[in-house]
Structure formats: C-alpha cells, structure tokens
Amino acid sequence: MDSKTLAAGRMLPIFSPLSRVWSFVSHPTHLLFTGVAALLAFLSLYPSFFLLYGSLTDAPLGVPGHFTFRNYVQAYSDPVAYQLILNSFIFGFFSSGLSVLLALTLAWITIRTNAPLRRLFELTAIVPNILPPILIAISWVLLLNPSNGLINGILVNFFGLEKGPFNIYSLPGLIFVEGLILAPLAFLIIGAAMKGMDPALEESAKTLGSSELGVARRITLPLMLPAILAAGTLNFVRAVESFDTPAIIALPARIEVFTTKIWREALGSFPTNHNLAATYGVGILLIALLFVYLYRRFTSQVESFSTVTGKAFRPHQIDLGGWKYLASAVAFLLLIMMVILPFLVLLLVSLLPYYHVPTWETWKNLTLSNFLYIVENSRVHKAFGNSIFLALGGATLCMLLAALTSYITVRTKIAGRGLLEGLVFIPWAFPGTALALGLLWAYVDFPIPIYATIWIIMIASVTRVLPYGLRAVTSTIIQIHRELEEASVVCGAGFFATFRRILIPMMRPGIMAGWIILATIFMREFSATLFLYSPGSEPLGPLLYFLYLDGMRGRVAAIGLVISVISIVLIAIAQRFSRWEAS
C-alpha cells in the first residue's frame, strides 16, 4: 500500500461525516426538507418557548429578568383561579355538547332521511363561515340583550311582560352562542362519517326485525361514536380557547374564563401584567394540548371504525312518512338560528340611525349613513386594507408552505418526515390569546423589526391556520399518481421544475379549496390580532370590537355585512380559478 492510499484511508473517518451531511443537503428534496423543517420549527417552537419564558421571569415584557415560579404561585394559589378553571370547563363542555347535538340532528336529517329540502340545509355548515364569530355573538346580544334585545322587546310588547324573559349575559347565554358558532365544524366531522357508513349492517339489522330506533341505537350510534367524540373533543378545545364570544358576552357579565383573564392581565388592567397573562396562557395551552391529543386518538378510531369499502353504495335512508315535514321544520329552525337571524339582525341594525327595538315608525327612518361611514372613514379603509392583505397574502403563503410540507410527508421517504406534521399541528392546539402572548415575548427584542407591525399578525395567523391548509393539500396530493412526476424526471426536468409544472397544477383544486377556507379565516381573525395589532396595522377584528364598545352598533353591523360580501367574492374568485381541465 503506497503512502497516498494510506493517507486517504486515515483521512476517510475524519471527512466521512461531513461527506454524508453534504450528500444529504445537496439533494433537492433533502434541502427542501431541511428548510421547511427549520421554518416550521421556528413558527411553532419559538413562540412556545417564549410563552414559557414569560411565565418564568420576574421582569416585564422586553426587560431582562430572573427565573422565578412566583407567577405560577400567584396565579394558581388565588381561589378565583379555581372558579376560572371551573367556568372554562363548564363553558367548553356544554358548548361542545350543544354543538354536537345540533350537528348530529342536522346531519341525520340531511343525510339519513327523506326530509324535503334536506340538501339546502347542508348549507348551514358553510354559510356561517362567512360571518366572523364576533359578529354572530354581537347579533345574538342585539337579539337577547335583557334591556333592549329585539326578541325580548317584541315579547315584552306583545305579551305585556315587565321584562324580557331572556338574558344573554349569563353562562347559559354564553354556552348557547358558542354552541351555535361551533356547530358547523361538528357537522363537517359527523356528516362526513355518516356519509361514509356502509348501509349493509343497518339493513342486516332491519332484516332481523329491528326497528329504526333499534337500528339507530345498536348499529348507527356505536359506529358514529368515534366521530361524535372527535367532534366534541375538538369543539371543547375551540370553546376553551375562544375569545370572540367571551369578549362580547362574558366580559360584560363578569364571567371569568381563561381567555378573559388573559385579556384582563395583558390589556384590560393598568399596569398590565404580561407575566401573569403568560402563566394563564401556559395553563390553557396544556389543557388544549391534552384534548388535541384525545382528538387525534378519536380521529384514528374513526378510521378504524370505517365501514366504507370499494363497492358503490348510498347511506341507508329512512322514510319518515308524514314526520318528514317536522324534520324539515327542525332543520329550518337550526338554519334560522345559525344563519338567518344573525344576518337579518345585522342588516336591520345597519339601516337604523340608532339601535332600538323597531316600531312602525322605524321603517320611515331607515338610513344608509352607516354604510356612508365606511366609505368616508380612513380608519375603516386602513382596516379593510390590512385584513385583505392578510387574507390574500397569508392564505397564499400558508398554502405554499402546506404544499411543500405535504409533498415531503406524502411523496418522500426521508427519515423524520413525520416530524413536519407534528410541528404543523403544535400551533393548532395553541389558543389565539396564548400564541399572541408568546409572539409578544418572542419578537419584542427580535433583530428584525417585526414587533408592532402587521407582519407579526401575519406570522401569528399563518402559524395558527397552517394545519387547515395542510389537510386540504394532503387529501389532494394522495390522489395524484407518481407516474406523472416520473415522466417529468425522465424528460430531464429537475425537482423544482417538476414541482412547479406538474404537481402544483394537479393540486390546484385542493390548493384553491384550502385557500378559500384560509382567506375567510384570515378575514374573521380576532383573538390573536387584538393582542398584536398597533394603530397602523389594525385589521377588522379589533376595529369591530372597539366600535362595539363605543356603542356604534349600526357601524359594526354595516362593516360586518361588507366583510360577508368580500368573503363571498373571495370564494367566487377562488372557485373560478379552481376550475381546470387535465391536458
């Protein structure tokens, strides 16, 4: 062996690790994996770390401090904290339970019965997404306010009552409104599971003499149980982390839940205490993570309970006879509560010169002054511009990142690719208020000036809604056969050219569907933006809230209707571009 060979043999152990690293990162897909993983880790773990940091330091926001557990002792040794936790669990449990009950009723009527107009009632799962949840809460306050709510006022005048029978400023009122807001999400989960049930089991039970009630009790409900638990668990998390409804109902009613307590400590008191707010944020995050874990367990059981086969079938349809009209009436009542009443009350209030229970004289005084305010006010123009920018830019960035992540997790065999999905779904459990606090601590001293700009809102929104985009894209890319990519590579195209010219066009329906969902979510976002916005970057959510606090109900209603129209236009545009033909 010559000296050169010997020297090479001695150097090989030294340089082989570097060679392996270079070989890994030099491959396009490996380089893509590294970049996407780093970005997702930054988006999800960076604010998580600083939320914990804020709860464990004794210094205010942006000031170096010392490690301490004093914030936890102060927060959870207070007897008020236990009432707060109890209220949060009661609110989450009964809101999610009500949403599941409404969704199960609506899904059964529209999917499993012969009720007239049942296809129309399925719109109940789509239309409420156009209105921001804060507007739905405001509309029900306008309807059931104990002093001047429209429904209470009509009942008092019609029946001669001393006072209105309903009080929205109560825990039952809070639960009722949140249950209505969450019902469409539960309907999507339960309806999908109900459509996917093979009717063979139910037909076999009927053949053996079981009644429709017996079939429902012994066959349908047990098969639906994982989907029901998944919907209930997910909506429990959504209710506990919600700030839209509590901001409108719980704060005036002095009902303390986690999100209102975080608001009081971070924004609603002087001096503010971001350390204590971060401590409560960690508490609600731990609760959310636990129930998101349970949700993932239940959704995995949904797949194991699946009875769909390769055979074509239609779900077993129940002939209700004369009762089908009652079923349609029930579904129509749900449609009224979830869609029609909120929209009509916003329309009425937007045309009133001032908010009041309408009389016969009211119709002579209708005005467009509230809409004229939108046209003339520069603050409103700026808020609309910021929200549209967040909707268009945020949804686009989110879907691009979701497409890259989906490609890596579905199409490659890179070790650790499952880590990407985990990083994406960590923020999914992040309550908006907790995420906002983590971002405040994370970016207050960040080298790049992001704090108090619209970009910190963009980061928060993209981080929170990325899981929705990933779901939409993943379901599409699974259906694309690999032979199209292989043909592109054989023709000499590189990875990025194949991804841009083959996969992106083929994934367009899924991408556009996800883009529609995300754009409307960006337009409706409130809880995180309330903590993160600055005067120059105020989007529509905080604007609506502060106008409502100032008593400008008509202006709030008018802006809400314009938001709905913009959301409809965005949906129409996205659907137009999602139409494509395979060439």
C-alpha positions as MATLAB code, in Angstrom:
seq = 'MDSKTLAAGRMLPIFSPLSRVWSFVSHPTHLLFTGVAALLAFLSLYPSFFLLYGSLTDAPLGVPGHFTFRNYVQAYSDPVAYQLILNSFIFGFFSSGLSVLLALTLAWITIRTNAPLRRLFELTAIVPNILPPILIAISWVLLLNPSNGLINGILVNFFGLEKGPFNIYSLPGLIFVEGLILAPLAFLIIGAAMKGMDPALEESAKTLGSSELGVARRITLPLMLPAILAAGTLNFVRAVESFDTPAIIALPARIEVFTTKIWREALGSFPTNHNLAATYGVGILLIALLFVYLYRRFTSQVESFSTVTGKAFRPHQIDLGGWKYLASAVAFLLLIMMVILPFLVLLLVSLLPYYHVPTWETWKNLTLSNFLYIVENSRVHKAFGNSIFLALGGATLCMLLAALTSYITVRTKIAGRGLLEGLVFIPWAFPGTALALGLLWAYVDFPIPIYATIWIIMIASVTRVLPYGLRAVTSTIIQIHRELEEASVVCGAGFFATFRRILIPMMRPGIMAGWIILATIFMREFSATLFLYSPGSEPLGPLLYFLYLDGMRGRVAAIGLVISVISIVLIAIAQRFSRWEAS';
ca = [
       0.000    0.000    0.000;
       1.517    3.343   -1.018;
       1.644    6.404    1.152;
      -1.195    8.216   -0.706;
      -3.593    5.330   -0.189;
      -2.623    5.101    3.470;
      -3.151    8.813    3.952;
      -6.556    8.640    2.254;
      -7.541    5.758    4.498;
      -6.576    7.751    7.578;
      -8.491   10.865    6.445;
     -11.686    8.997    5.464;
     -13.015    8.616    9.034;
     -12.491   12.344    9.570;
     -14.264   13.596    6.463;
     -16.924   10.901    6.038;
     -19.427   12.567    8.446;
     -19.044   15.845    6.576;
     -19.416   13.983    3.297;
     -22.627   12.372    4.467;
     -24.001   15.732    5.609;
     -23.080   17.322    2.273;
     -24.600   14.403    0.383;
     -27.822   14.859    2.352;
     -28.244   18.620    1.982;
     -27.084   18.714   -1.644;
     -30.079   16.621   -2.766;
     -33.035   18.906   -3.679;
     -35.623   17.061   -1.599;
     -33.296   16.870    1.384;
     -32.531   20.560    1.079;
     -36.259   21.256    0.883;
     -36.887   19.093    3.960;
     -34.210   20.954    5.924;
     -35.580   24.373    5.003;
     -39.221   23.502    5.653;
     -38.400   21.772    8.953;
     -36.384   24.793   10.124;
     -39.193   27.186    9.196;
     -41.921   25.086   10.844;
     -39.819   24.653   13.983;
     -39.298   28.413   14.123;
     -43.015   29.137   13.681;
     -44.238   26.611   16.255;
     -41.486   26.218   18.857;
     -40.147   29.779   19.038;
     -43.330   31.362   20.465;
     -43.936   28.280   22.629;
     -40.547   28.736   24.274;
     -41.083   32.450   24.883;
     -44.565   31.934   26.303;
     -42.996   29.643   28.881;
     -40.154   32.127   29.348;
     -42.600   34.955   30.016;
     -44.311   32.912   32.713;
     -40.998   32.111   34.428;
     -39.409   35.558   34.567;
     -39.958   38.366   37.067;
     -39.384   41.213   34.602;
     -41.962   42.876   32.360;
     -42.152   42.469   28.605;
     -38.880   43.349   26.845;
     -36.807   43.654   30.039;
     -34.221   41.038   31.149;
     -35.253   39.328   34.368;
     -34.600   36.421   36.723;
     -36.014   32.911   36.814;
     -38.933   32.502   39.219;
     -42.047   30.424   39.930;
     -43.717   33.349   41.624;
     -46.111   33.916   38.721;
     -47.465   30.355   38.983;
     -47.841   30.650   42.754;
     -49.663   33.955   42.370;
     -51.931   32.686   39.592;
     -52.941   29.289   40.925;
     -52.940   29.937   44.659;
     -55.685   32.512   44.164;
     -59.101   30.970   44.974;
     -60.515   32.880   41.993;
     -58.387   30.672   39.721;
     -60.413   27.592   40.624;
     -63.662   29.333   39.711;
     -62.000   30.395   36.461;
     -60.994   26.804   35.669;
     -64.471   25.529   36.584;
     -66.160   28.154   34.406;
     -63.853   27.312   31.493;
     -64.611   23.592   31.721;
     -68.367   24.179   32.073;
     -68.291   26.565   29.120;
     -66.218   24.185   26.972;
     -68.130   21.015   27.891;
     -71.665   22.315   27.375;
     -70.792   24.427   24.312;
     -69.204   21.436   22.602;
     -72.058   19.193   23.727;
     -74.650   21.584   22.313;
     -72.724   21.912   19.033;
     -72.531   18.113   18.664;
     -76.245   17.731   19.425;
     -77.169   20.346   16.806;
     -74.739   18.902   14.261;
     -75.905   15.322   14.830;
     -79.536   16.365   14.415;
     -78.816   18.314   11.246;
     -76.607   15.565    9.792;
     -79.210   12.884   10.476;
     -81.984   14.933    8.834;
     -79.981   15.976    5.765;
     -78.118   12.689    5.138;
     -80.205    9.839    6.509;
     -83.820   10.899    5.966;
     -86.109   11.835    3.083;
     -86.954   15.249    4.563;
     -87.811   17.861    1.907;
     -85.130   20.494    1.094;
     -82.532   18.490    3.014;
     -79.785   19.437    0.521;
     -80.486   23.112    1.129;
     -79.990   22.652    4.860;
     -76.462   21.341    4.292;
     -75.510   24.954    3.527;
     -75.765   25.502    7.282;
     -72.262   24.042    7.537;
     -70.818   26.523    5.023;
     -72.641   29.856    5.293;
     -71.749   30.647    8.959;
     -68.055   30.663    7.974;
     -68.685   33.881    6.052;
     -69.591   35.841    9.202;
     -66.863   36.397   11.836;
     -67.733   34.686   15.146;
     -67.546   38.038   16.917;
     -70.372   39.291   14.673;
     -72.506   36.239   15.414;
     -72.012   36.908   19.133;
     -72.879   40.592   18.652;
     -76.009   39.690   16.675;
     -77.294   37.476   19.497;
     -76.579   40.222   22.025;
     -78.700   42.520   19.868;
     -81.427   39.866   19.893;
     -81.368   38.727   23.546;
     -79.995   41.680   25.469;
     -82.175   41.813   28.631;
     -82.706   45.572   28.390;
     -83.249   46.237   24.668;
     -82.782   42.979   22.777;
     -85.034   42.728   19.747;
     -86.591   39.385   20.716;
     -87.015   40.467   24.340;
     -88.529   43.785   23.234;
     -91.000   42.103   20.888;
     -92.071   39.615   23.584;
     -92.475   42.393   26.171;
     -94.620   44.465   23.823;
     -96.685   41.531   22.560;
     -97.376   39.773   25.867;
     -97.210   42.796   28.200;
     -94.340   41.400   30.237;
     -92.471   43.507   32.803;
     -89.083   42.495   31.421;
     -87.612   40.315   28.728;
     -87.542   36.583   29.521;
     -84.033   36.022   28.101;
     -80.662   37.221   29.395;
     -77.750   36.661   27.035;
     -75.328   37.969   29.685;
     -75.176   34.659   31.551;
     -73.295   31.394   31.398;
     -76.208   29.667   29.584;
     -76.263   32.546   27.086;
     -72.516   32.227   26.564;
     -72.865   28.466   26.026;
     -75.805   28.896   23.637;
     -73.995   31.330   21.318;
     -70.719   29.400   21.307;
     -72.609   26.164   20.602;
     -74.191   27.766   17.532;
     -70.796   29.020   16.340;
     -69.161   25.600   16.758;
     -71.998   23.524   15.282;
     -70.863   23.847   11.606;
     -67.437   22.388   12.446;
     -69.057   19.458   14.264;
     -71.397   18.978   11.287;
     -68.452   18.631    8.903;
     -66.905   15.855   11.035;
     -70.111   13.995   11.872;
     -71.643   14.444    8.403;
     -68.545   13.037    6.702;
     -68.604    9.969    8.967;
     -72.340    9.477    8.438;
     -71.968    9.639    4.646;
     -69.185    7.059    4.782;
     -71.176    4.367    6.593;
     -71.904    1.189    4.665;
     -75.681    0.532    4.963;
     -75.188   -3.254    4.920;
     -75.019   -3.507    8.713;
     -78.167   -1.443    9.202;
     -80.026   -3.373    6.506;
     -78.997   -6.655    8.119;
     -80.380   -5.475   11.453;
     -83.669   -4.458    9.843;
     -83.867   -7.843    8.109;
     -83.591   -9.478   11.529;
     -86.572   -7.470   12.758;
     -85.032   -4.395   14.411;
     -86.999   -1.169   14.271;
     -85.492    2.101   13.028;
     -84.945    3.155   16.633;
     -83.280   -0.161   17.440;
     -81.014    0.130   14.388;
     -80.028    3.648   15.402;
     -79.321    2.602   18.999;
     -77.461   -0.654   18.300;
     -75.754   -0.017   14.946;
     -75.656    3.628   13.854;
     -74.715    5.346   17.114;
     -71.939    2.868   18.073;
     -70.398    3.287   14.607;
     -70.747    7.068   14.870;
     -69.362    7.268   18.406;
     -65.688    7.917   17.442;
     -66.733   10.763   15.100;
     -69.026   12.215   17.774;
     -66.246   12.085   20.371;
     -63.781   13.609   17.897;
     -66.144   16.491   17.116;
     -66.923   17.030   20.794;
     -63.274   16.985   21.829;
     -62.222   19.368   19.066;
     -65.029   21.788   19.855;
     -64.193   21.634   23.553;
     -60.713   22.910   22.678;
     -62.166   25.546   20.368;
     -64.570   26.750   23.080;
     -61.991   26.886   25.875;
     -59.569   28.868   23.711;
     -62.270   31.125   22.208;
     -62.158   34.832   22.956;
     -64.695   36.116   20.401;
     -67.829   35.130   22.304;
     -66.412   35.718   25.818;
     -65.257   39.215   24.779;
     -68.819   40.155   23.828;
     -70.786   38.243   26.496;
     -68.535   37.035   29.339;
     -66.663   40.295   29.981;
     -69.825   42.433   30.459;
     -71.400   39.623   32.516;
     -68.237   39.337   34.675;
     -67.955   35.642   33.878;
     -64.270   34.793   34.110;
     -62.774   32.138   31.835;
     -59.170   31.603   30.807;
     -59.240   33.894   27.786;
     -60.962   36.787   29.597;
     -58.462   36.500   32.452;
     -55.568   36.650   29.968;
     -57.160   39.733   28.391;
     -57.587   41.447   31.763;
     -53.956   40.859   32.735;
     -52.412   41.732   29.356;
     -54.684   44.526   28.091;
     -57.564   45.270   30.428;
     -55.713   46.488   33.507;
     -53.189   49.145   34.443;
     -50.403   48.423   34.895;
     -50.520   45.376   32.664;
     -49.005   42.102   33.833;
     -47.811   40.111   30.819;
     -46.014   37.651   33.110;
     -49.235   36.623   34.811;
     -51.028   36.578   31.457;
     -48.349   34.236   30.082;
     -48.819   31.991   33.120;
     -52.525   31.653   32.395;
     -51.603   31.156   28.738;
     -49.439   28.168   29.650;
     -52.344   26.717   31.648;
     -54.826   26.963   28.782;
     -52.189   25.619   26.372;
     -51.679   22.491   28.487;
     -55.434   21.878   28.579;
     -55.660   22.370   24.808;
     -52.734   20.009   24.139;
     -54.336   17.287   26.255;
     -57.640   17.472   24.414;
     -55.999   17.769   20.995;
     -54.195   14.519   21.825;
     -57.566   12.954   22.667;
     -58.987   14.329   19.413;
     -56.196   12.688   17.409;
     -56.882    9.409   19.202;
     -60.590    9.622   18.394;
     -59.957   10.508   14.735;
     -57.691    7.478   14.420;
     -60.575    5.400   15.790;
     -62.864    6.944   13.164;
     -60.625    5.377   10.526;
     -60.577    2.022   12.300;
     -64.389    2.106   12.619;
     -64.766    2.996    8.927;
     -67.148    0.755    7.047;
     -66.517    2.173    3.574;
     -65.454   -0.395    1.004;
     -64.644   -0.246   -2.667;
     -68.256   -1.008   -3.544;
     -70.518    1.835   -4.536;
     -73.358    2.459   -2.105;
     -75.661    5.078   -0.715;
     -76.205    5.578    3.016;
     -79.334    3.943    4.369;
     -82.173    6.463    4.025;
     -85.051    6.457    6.472;
     -88.570    7.128    5.222;
     -90.146    9.387    7.838;
     -93.587    9.382    6.264;
     -95.584   12.356    7.484;
     -92.887   13.209   10.033;
     -90.545   14.317    7.242;
     -92.110   17.796    7.296;
     -91.426   18.100   11.022;
     -87.818   17.057   10.365;
     -87.505   19.791    7.725;
     -89.007   22.278   10.173;
     -86.380   21.343   12.787;
     -83.570   21.705   10.244;
     -85.008   25.039    9.113;
     -85.110   26.219   12.747;
     -81.406   25.407   13.075;
     -80.747   27.283    9.840;
     -82.643   30.275   11.236;
     -80.631   30.322   14.474;
     -77.236   29.787   12.878;
     -77.553   31.857    9.700;
     -80.775   33.741    9.014;
     -81.378   35.531   12.336;
     -77.771   36.798   12.750;
     -77.731   38.062    9.165;
     -81.158   39.728    9.343;
     -80.463   41.485   12.632;
     -77.169   42.831   11.277;
     -78.970   44.038    8.153;
     -81.688   45.748   10.205;
     -79.293   47.409   12.646;
     -77.052   48.592    9.803;
     -80.015   50.547    8.381;
     -81.122   52.130   11.674;
     -79.958   55.643   12.626;
     -79.520   54.347   16.183;
     -80.065   50.955   17.780;
     -83.585   50.357   19.171;
     -86.431   47.859   19.106;
     -88.170   48.587   15.785;
     -91.667   50.046   15.664;
     -93.912   51.038   12.735;
     -92.186   54.430   12.664;
     -88.799   52.752   12.276;
     -89.356   51.921    8.625;
     -89.690   55.624    7.804;
     -86.286   56.414    9.295;
     -84.079   53.800    7.632;
     -80.766   55.252    6.517;
     -77.551   54.368    4.701;
     -75.440   56.595    6.952;
     -73.649   53.605    8.486;
     -72.513   52.445    5.054;
     -71.552   56.033    4.190;
     -69.299   55.960    7.264;
     -67.431   53.014    5.730;
     -66.893   54.973    2.510;
     -65.674   58.147    4.216;
     -63.650   56.978    7.232;
     -59.902   56.496    6.691;
     -59.544   54.214    9.731;
     -62.066   51.816    8.207;
     -60.251   51.962    4.851;
     -56.969   51.092    6.557;
     -58.550   48.208    8.492;
     -60.108   46.757    5.345;
     -56.790   47.083    3.524;
     -54.915   45.336    6.332;
     -57.428   42.477    6.538;
     -57.500   41.960    2.775;
     -53.700   41.993    2.705;
     -53.599   39.403    5.495;
     -56.270   37.292    3.764;
     -54.650   37.278    0.313;
     -51.000   37.214    1.350;
     -51.427   34.991    4.391;
     -53.553   32.407    2.607;
     -51.088   32.280   -0.295;
     -48.025   31.881    1.930;
     -49.819   29.317    4.044;
     -50.873   27.188    1.074;
     -47.364   27.320   -0.428;
     -45.843   26.103    2.831;
     -48.617   23.498    3.168;
     -47.934   22.216   -0.379;
     -44.205   21.813    0.329;
     -44.875   20.119    3.667;
     -47.458   17.817    2.136;
     -45.097   16.796   -0.660;
     -42.367   15.859    1.816;
     -44.657   13.884    4.127;
     -46.537   12.047    1.333;
     -44.105   11.720   -1.561;
     -40.695   11.217    0.035;
     -39.197    8.578    2.305;
     -36.942   10.944    4.233;
     -36.412    9.786    7.790;
     -38.109   12.194   10.166;
     -40.691   13.438    7.661;
     -43.415   12.686   10.224;
     -41.813   15.354   12.400;
     -43.053   18.011    9.979;
     -46.701   17.126   10.554;
     -46.124   17.233   14.297;
     -44.584   20.706   14.026;
     -47.543   21.881   11.964;
     -50.118   20.657   14.479;
     -48.440   22.067   17.599;
     -49.835   25.573   16.882;
     -53.219   24.004   16.120;
     -53.552   23.427   19.860;
     -52.335   26.972   20.569;
     -55.165   29.236   21.759;
     -55.053   32.546   19.899;
     -54.526   34.513   23.097;
     -51.672   32.252   24.244;
     -49.997   32.330   20.826;
     -50.248   36.118   20.769;
     -48.563   36.353   24.179;
     -45.783   34.005   23.058;
     -45.221   36.135   19.956;
     -45.122   39.339   22.002;
     -42.359   37.937   24.182;
     -40.591   36.397   21.176;
     -40.433   39.448   18.929;
     -40.184   42.381   21.323;
     -36.369   42.277   21.045;
     -36.105   40.466   17.704;
     -33.292   41.767   15.445;
     -35.715   42.300   12.566;
     -38.335   44.990   13.414;
     -41.462   42.811   13.406;
     -42.944   43.827   16.758;
     -45.919   46.240   16.478;
     -46.200   45.770   12.701;
     -48.637   43.913   10.502;
     -46.017   41.215    9.963;
     -46.344   39.876   13.494;
     -50.083   39.437   12.825;
     -49.222   37.663    9.566;
     -46.862   35.286   11.396;
     -49.486   34.530   14.048;
     -52.212   33.882   11.502;
     -50.097   31.671    9.235;
     -48.895   29.680   12.234;
     -52.415   29.061   13.532;
     -54.172   28.139   10.287;
     -51.426   26.128    8.587;
     -52.961   22.769    9.690;
     -56.151   23.543    7.752;
     -54.152   24.164    4.584;
     -52.110   21.008    5.110;
     -55.267   18.888    5.389;
     -56.662   20.292    2.141;
     -53.456   19.764    0.155;
     -52.630   16.330    1.568;
     -56.021   14.920    0.581;
     -55.332   16.093   -2.993;
     -51.706   15.020   -3.453;
     -52.523   11.473   -2.317;
     -54.767   11.110   -5.385;
     -52.027   12.118   -7.886;
     -50.220    9.115   -9.357;
     -46.426    9.122   -9.190;
     -46.067    8.270  -12.877;
     -46.627   11.916  -13.806;
     -43.627   13.009  -11.754;
     -41.547   10.104  -13.049;
     -42.348   11.029  -16.648;
     -41.235   14.607  -15.962;
     -37.942   13.425  -14.475;
     -37.339   11.080  -17.427;
     -37.771   14.061  -19.745;
     -34.958   15.822  -17.916;
     -36.873   18.158  -15.595;
     -35.396   18.751  -12.161;
     -37.221   18.570   -8.863;
     -38.304   22.208   -8.661;
     -39.416   22.286  -12.313;
     -41.474   19.127  -11.776;
     -42.999   20.525   -8.611;
     -43.900   23.829  -10.310;
     -45.120   22.461  -13.670;
     -46.681   19.123  -12.687;
     -47.636   18.922   -9.032;
     -48.853   22.469   -8.406;
     -51.252   22.470  -11.407;
     -52.510   18.993  -10.475;
     -53.031   20.040   -6.854;
     -54.849   23.218   -7.848;
     -58.337   22.095   -6.679;
     -57.062   21.176   -3.216;
     -54.902   24.279   -3.004;
     -57.755   26.567   -4.006;
     -60.176   24.850   -1.623;
     -57.719   25.342    1.209;
     -57.058   28.916    0.061;
     -60.777   29.709    0.246;
     -61.007   28.409    3.810;
     -57.874   30.225    4.934;
     -58.780   33.547    3.299;
     -62.128   33.632    5.117;
     -60.411   32.667    8.395;
     -57.903   35.498    7.967;
     -60.777   37.936    7.374;
     -62.515   36.727   10.557;
     -59.498   36.520   12.901;
     -59.935   38.440   16.139;
     -58.459   36.895   19.295;
     -54.768   36.987   18.325;
     -54.950   40.267   16.405;
     -56.447   42.102   19.406;
     -53.199   41.448   21.312;
     -50.801   42.028   18.418;
     -52.117   44.955   16.404;
     -50.747   48.506   16.533;
     -52.534   51.681   15.373;
     -51.023   51.430   11.890;
     -51.755   47.724   11.484;
     -55.301   47.452   12.848;
     -57.348   44.823   10.972;
     -61.118   44.488   11.021;
     -61.457   42.309   14.144;
     -60.178   44.860   16.676;
     -61.928   47.674   14.787;
     -65.291   45.904   15.119;
     -64.700   45.250   18.810;
     -63.817   48.828   19.718;
     -66.665   50.279   17.655;
     -68.983   47.897   19.509;
     -67.603   49.015   22.886;
     -68.226   52.625   21.824;
     -71.891   51.764   21.227;
     -71.756   52.163   17.433;
     -73.903   49.121   16.704;
     -75.031   50.282   13.264;
     -71.488   50.824   12.037;
     -70.454   47.413   13.356;
     -73.348   45.768   11.527;
     -72.603   47.620    8.278;
     -68.919   46.645    8.362;
     -69.908   43.062    9.141;
     -72.133   42.881    6.074;
     -69.353   44.268    3.872;
     -66.983   41.636    5.302;
     -69.514   38.973    4.334;
     -69.714   40.322    0.783;
     -65.904   40.378    0.481;
     -65.721   36.793    1.757;
     -68.296   35.722   -0.834;
     -66.304   37.484   -3.580;
     -63.090   35.760   -2.454;
     -64.856   32.396   -2.528;
     -66.246   33.082   -6.012;
     -62.836   34.121   -7.354;
     -61.125   31.085   -5.849;
     -63.764   28.753   -7.266;
     -63.343   30.359  -10.688;
     -59.590   29.704  -10.671;
     -60.013   26.196   -9.258;
     -61.759   25.021  -12.448;
     -59.269   23.227  -14.602;
     -59.127   20.516  -17.194;
     -56.486   17.863  -17.474;
     -54.483   18.450  -20.620;
];
